[in-house]
Amino acid sequence: MNVVVTGGTGFLGKALMEQWAESRRDGWFRVLSRHPPAYALPEGVEWFPGNVSDSKSLEQAFEGAQAVFHLTGILSETRTQTYEKVHVEGTGNVLQMAKSAGITRILYLSAIGASMEAPSRYHRTKYVAEEILKASGLDCTIFRPSVLFGPGDKFLSLFVAMGRNLHVLPLIGNGLKRIHPVFVRDLANAVLMAGGNPETFGRTFRIGGGRIYRYRELMRVIADSLHLKVIVLSQPVGFLNGVARLQEWFFSSPFLTREMIKMALEDNVAIPNDLVTFFGMSPFPLEAYLEEAFPASDGRPG
Ligand SMILES: NC(=O)c1ccc[n+]([C@@H]2O[C@H](COP(=O)([O-])OP(=O)(O)OC[C@H]3O[C@@H](n4cnc5c(N)ncnc54)[C@H](OP(=O)(O)O)[C@@H]3O)[C@@H](O)[C@H]2O)c1
């Protein structure tokens, strides 16, 4: 199958292209983004420049494709890249270009929590994008993952760096909300399995990992796996909103935004977990990943 992947150079896109190349599937695999990837592409994968906010820029990459994997999404906004522009208008442009290229199959990367009633605009715009695609008449499959971890993530690696360098692991509020982290390669596998499978047409899959954690518990797991002596510190939401506001003013890629805080104050779990119930996988455990990815300098795990 000939596939074009919007946002295909990002964290999930990289795992997807690697697995596509390893499994030597038929057809071609094009990844589209605004900037060229900062790493070498696997054999058989080709990069195309394109911006989902500009339909015309998608034309060349979409030509001859049979399926679109629509991964483009942003966690923090900038002046030019807002949730409405990227998630909603961008999805409209991708859909329009898919239709004019004669493509009938689309897979979309949404997120657990996507809902019109969600507190965060990130989740509300993801939901609107889902609805646009469901109403399109194309064979559409939606993935709603919880937070992803794996090589190059901005999630576990951030906490590991804080634990190692500051000896503090911060919690947003009381840290009792639940999270269901999933290994990026497990999700990539599920997306590739769904690609040409008619049983997935018209379906929405909730994707989680092997275990549900409360944030507070996850911080302890990170500290224990890496043998770190840390303090797990609850931070008042009002204080963190102030920090986030400053970050948003002064940094182009803030590590904390007010939208992220809203998301962390909601449960983020996949029940049922379709990675297991539909795709039949055993999720790769987060604890095993921590030991593999962050070995101690003396050779001990952690
Ligand atoms: N990572 C997670 O934990 C997680 C959890 C749930 C859902 N998701 C969803 O899964 C999808 C993939 O996430 P990810 O972690 O791989 O994201 P990512 O690493 O931030 O990658 C985003 C990709 O989108 C591209 N992009 C951004 N703006 C674009 C635009 N206007 N036009 C075209 N391409 C654009 C980026 O490249 P350029 O900047 O060069 O354009 C990059 O290739 C997203 O939709 C995200 O919302 C992720």
The ligand as an SDF file (V2000), in Angstrom:
LIG
                    3D

 48 52  0  0  0  0  0  0  0  0999 V2000
    3.2700   11.9630   21.9810 N   0  0  0  0  0  0  0  0  0  0  0  0
    2.2170   11.6530   22.7430 C   0  0  0  0  0  0  0  0  0  0  0  0
    2.3450   11.3200   23.9360 O   0  0  0  0  0  0  0  0  0  0  0  0
    0.8280   11.6740   22.1440 C   0  0  0  0  0  0  0  0  0  0  0  0
   -0.2620   11.2520   22.9420 C   0  0  0  0  0  0  0  0  0  0  0  0
   -1.5550   11.2690   22.3940 C   0  0  0  0  0  0  0  0  0  0  0  0
   -1.7430   11.7050   21.0830 C   0  0  0  0  0  0  0  0  0  0  0  0
   -0.6690   12.1090   20.3330 N   0  0  0  0  0  0  0  0  0  0  0  0
   -0.9260   12.5640   18.9470 C   0  0  0  0  0  0  0  0  0  0  0  0
   -0.1710   11.7540   18.0640 O   0  0  0  0  0  0  0  0  0  0  0  0
    0.2790   12.5360   16.9430 C   0  0  0  0  0  0  0  0  0  0  0  0
    1.7790   12.3620   16.7860 C   0  0  0  0  0  0  0  0  0  0  0  0
    2.3960   12.8200   17.9880 O   0  0  0  0  0  0  0  0  0  0  0  0
    3.9880   12.9950   18.0940 P   0  0  0  0  0  0  0  0  0  0  0  0
    4.3440   12.8400   19.5220 O   0  0  0  0  0  0  0  0  0  0  0  0
    4.6870   12.1620   17.0510 O   0  0  0  0  0  0  0  0  0  0  0  0
    4.1480   14.5450   17.7290 O   0  0  0  0  0  0  0  0  0  0  0  0
    5.4950   15.3230   17.4050 P   0  0  0  0  0  0  0  0  0  0  0  0
    6.6950   14.5310   17.7610 O   0  0  0  0  0  0  0  0  0  0  0  0
    5.3450   16.6820   18.0010 O   0  0  0  0  0  0  0  0  0  0  0  0
    5.4720   15.4490   15.8070 O   0  0  0  0  0  0  0  0  0  0  0  0
    4.5960   16.3190   15.1560 C   0  0  0  0  0  0  0  0  0  0  0  0
    4.8360   16.2180   13.6600 C   0  0  0  0  0  0  0  0  0  0  0  0
    3.9220   17.1220   13.0030 O   0  0  0  0  0  0  0  0  0  0  0  0
    4.6750   17.9730   12.1180 C   0  0  0  0  0  0  0  0  0  0  0  0
    3.9340   19.2270   11.9960 N   0  0  0  0  0  0  0  0  0  0  0  0
    3.6800   20.1580   12.9600 C   0  0  0  0  0  0  0  0  0  0  0  0
    2.9540   21.1600   12.4250 N   0  0  0  0  0  0  0  0  0  0  0  0
    2.7380   20.8490   11.1200 C   0  0  0  0  0  0  0  0  0  0  0  0
    2.0560   21.4840   10.0610 C   0  0  0  0  0  0  0  0  0  0  0  0
    1.4520   22.6670   10.2280 N   0  0  0  0  0  0  0  0  0  0  0  0
    2.0190   20.8690    8.8500 N   0  0  0  0  0  0  0  0  0  0  0  0
    2.6410   19.6690    8.6640 C   0  0  0  0  0  0  0  0  0  0  0  0
    3.3000   19.0180    9.6200 N   0  0  0  0  0  0  0  0  0  0  0  0
    3.3520   19.6160   10.8470 C   0  0  0  0  0  0  0  0  0  0  0  0
    6.0480   18.0850   12.7840 C   0  0  0  0  0  0  0  0  0  0  0  0
    7.0770   18.4480   11.8900 O   0  0  0  0  0  0  0  0  0  0  0  0
    7.3920   20.0160   11.5320 P   0  0  0  0  0  0  0  0  0  0  0  0
    7.3840   20.7590   12.8320 O   0  0  0  0  0  0  0  0  0  0  0  0
    8.7120   19.9680   10.8360 O   0  0  0  0  0  0  0  0  0  0  0  0
    6.3020   20.4390   10.6100 O   0  0  0  0  0  0  0  0  0  0  0  0
    6.2270   16.6200   13.2170 C   0  0  0  0  0  0  0  0  0  0  0  0
    6.5880   15.8410   12.0940 O   0  0  0  0  0  0  0  0  0  0  0  0
   -0.1570   13.9710   17.2250 C   0  0  0  0  0  0  0  0  0  0  0  0
   -1.3310   14.2520   16.5170 O   0  0  0  0  0  0  0  0  0  0  0  0
   -0.4190   13.9950   18.7280 C   0  0  0  0  0  0  0  0  0  0  0  0
   -1.4090   14.9470   19.0790 O   0  0  0  0  0  0  0  0  0  0  0  0
    0.5940   12.0920   20.8320 C   0  0  0  0  0  0  0  0  0  0  0  0
  1  2  1  0
  2  3  2  0
  2  4  1  0
  4  5  1  0
  4 48  2  0
  5  6  2  0
  6  7  1  0
  7  8  2  0
  8  9  1  0
  8 48  1  0
  9 10  1  0
  9 46  1  0
 10 11  1  0
 11 12  1  0
 11 44  1  0
 12 13  1  0
 13 14  1  0
 14 15  2  0
 14 16  1  0
 14 17  1  0
 17 18  1  0
 18 19  2  0
 18 20  1  0
 18 21  1  0
 21 22  1  0
 22 23  1  0
 23 24  1  0
 23 42  1  0
 24 25  1  0
 25 26  1  0
 25 36  1  0
 26 27  1  0
 26 35  1  0
 27 28  2  0
 28 29  1  0
 29 30  1  0
 29 35  2  0
 30 31  1  0
 30 32  2  0
 32 33  1  0
 33 34  2  0
 34 35  1  0
 36 37  1  0
 36 42  1  0
 37 38  1  0
 38 39  2  0
 38 40  1  0
 38 41  1  0
 42 43  1  0
 44 45  1  0
 44 46  1  0
 46 47  1  0
M  CHG  2   8   1  16  -1
M  END
$$$$
